[in-house]
Amino acid sequence: MIKPGLKIGLILSAILVLPSLFFSAYEIGNLNQNEQVIDSIYLSQLESILFSVNQYSNDVLSGWANQLEKEGANLEEILEKNYSIDAICLVDSNNFQLFPKEKIPDDSLKILGNKLDEVYQDNLTKLESLQRYLKSGYQKIEFIDCDIYGKSICAFASLIDSSKVRSVFLLLNTNKFISENLGPKIQGIAQDRFFISAFKKDGNKEIYSNVVHEDEEKNIQQKKDFWLFPDYQLGIQMKGNTVEDLVRKRTRTNVILLLIMDVILLLAAWFVYRNIRQQIRLTQLKSDFISNVSHEIRTPLALINMYSETLEMGRISNEEKKHEYYKVINTEANRLSRMVNNILNFNKIESGRREYHFTKGNLKEEVESLLENYRQHLDKKGFQIDMFLDANLPDIKMDKEAVSEAIINLIDNAMKYSNNIKYIRIETEMKETFACLKITDHGIGIASADLSLVFDKFFRVSSGDLAYKAKGSGIGLSIVKHIMDAHNGKVEVESKLGEGSCFSLCFPIHQIK
Ligand code: ADP
C-alpha cells in the first residue's frame, strides 16, 4: 500500500507541479520561435519605412515630371528651385534641347550634349518602352546607367501634345537629392525613434543620416536598395535598443518569470506537502495518544478496583496488610490524578486557556517541599536520590504549582525510563543569568535524532524495549516546555543512548531584583 505522505506528494505533482513544469518547458521551447516571429515583424516594419522613403523619392520625381509636362513650363524656374537637378534634357526624334542649371562655356556644353546624345542612342529601346508605358497611362521613371561627371540620370517619357511624346533626362546630383529632397521627409519619418541613413554601395560610405551626433552608435540592421539609384542603399536601425536587443530582453524576462513561477510553485507544493504530512503525523500521534491514555488509566483503575473490593469484602484481617492495600489505592489514585491533571492542563494549553500566577519563589525550597511528599514514592520504586541544592540560589518569579508540575513530569520520566541503575541526581546551578535545576538519570537515554522531537506534543520514542513498554501519553515534555516558555525560561536536554539523560529547567533571574 502507498504511504499517505507519498500519495499526497504524487497527487500534488500530478495536479500542480507536473502541468506547470510541462507548460514552462513548452513555453521556453517556444520562446525561440516567438522571438523569430517578433523579429520578423519588427524587421518588416523597418522595411516598410524604407519602402515609404523609396516611394517618396519616386513621388518627388513624378512631381517634377508633372511640372515639366505643363503647358509653358518654366524650366529655368524648375532648375533654380531644385538644387539637386543639374540639367534637364528634352529629346525627341528631331530635337535635342539641353538646359543646364548654371551657365557653362560653350565647349563644355557641347561635350555634355554629346555625352547625353550618346546616352540617348545607347538607351533607345529603354526610352521607347517608357514612351509606350506613357501611352498606356503610366509615367514610369527609370534610372539610366552611365557615367557623366558622377551624376545620376533619371529618364521618363513626357507628352508634348496629345499625339507627340518626347524623352526627358534629368541630370541629378544624387547626394544633394537625398539630403535636400528626401532629408526632410526622412527626418519626419524617423523622428526620435530611428536612424535612417543613405550609403553608396561601393565602399559603404554614408552620404546622409538623420542623426547628426557622431557619438550615437549605429549598427544598421535593415538595408534596402534605392529604387531610383541602384548604386545607393538605404539603411535603418532603431535608436537605443536594437530589435534584437528588445526581443532578447523580452525573451530573457519571460524565461526568468517562468523560472520564478516554477520555483514559487515548487516551494508552494513543498509547503503544502509538508503541512499535510505534518497533519497526517499529528492525526496518527493523536490516535496513539488516545490509546496510550486509555491504557494508562486502565491500570491504576484496575488496581484501585481490586484492592478496594478486597478491603470492602472484609477478607483482610491483618492490619499491616490492610495498610499496605490502602497505600496502593492511595498511590494509584495519586498517579491517576496526576495523569488526569496533566491531560486537563494540556487541554488548557492547547485551547490557550492556561493561566499562570507568578510569585517570588526559590528553586531550592520548591524542590525540597516537593520531594517531601514524593520521596516515599521514589524510595518505594527503589530509586536513590542525590540532591545538590545551592542555598544561595537567587529567588525567581514563578508559578509554584506549574513549576512543581514540570519537575514532577521530569522526575516521573527519569523513573519511567530507567532500567537497572535507579539513580536520580537533582542539582541547581547558575548559568549566566539563569537559575537552573538539573535532573539527571542513568536510564535508557535518547537517540540524538529524537532529541529535538521529545518536546513535541504526542511524540514518543518508539524504538528500544523500555521506551516501547513504558506507559505514557507523549504530552509530559510538551507541558514542561509550555511552562518554561511562560516563565521566559528554557528547558534543555542532554542525553546519550544507553547512558542516561539530563533535563535542565532554566529560569531567568534578571526579572526579579
Ligand atoms: P511520555 O508520556 O511518553 O513519557 P513525554 O512527553 O514525557 O511523554 O516524553 C516524550 C518522550 O521522550 C518519551 O516517550 C520518551 O521516549 C522520551 N523521554 C522523556 N524523558 C526521558 C528520559 N528521562 N529518558 C529517556 N527518554 C525520555
Residues whose N, C-alpha, C, O or C-beta is under 5 A from the ligand:
A	BS01	ADP	N413 A414 Y417 G443 I444 G445 I446 V454 F459 R460 V461 A467 K471 G472 S473 G474 I475 G476 L477 S478 S501
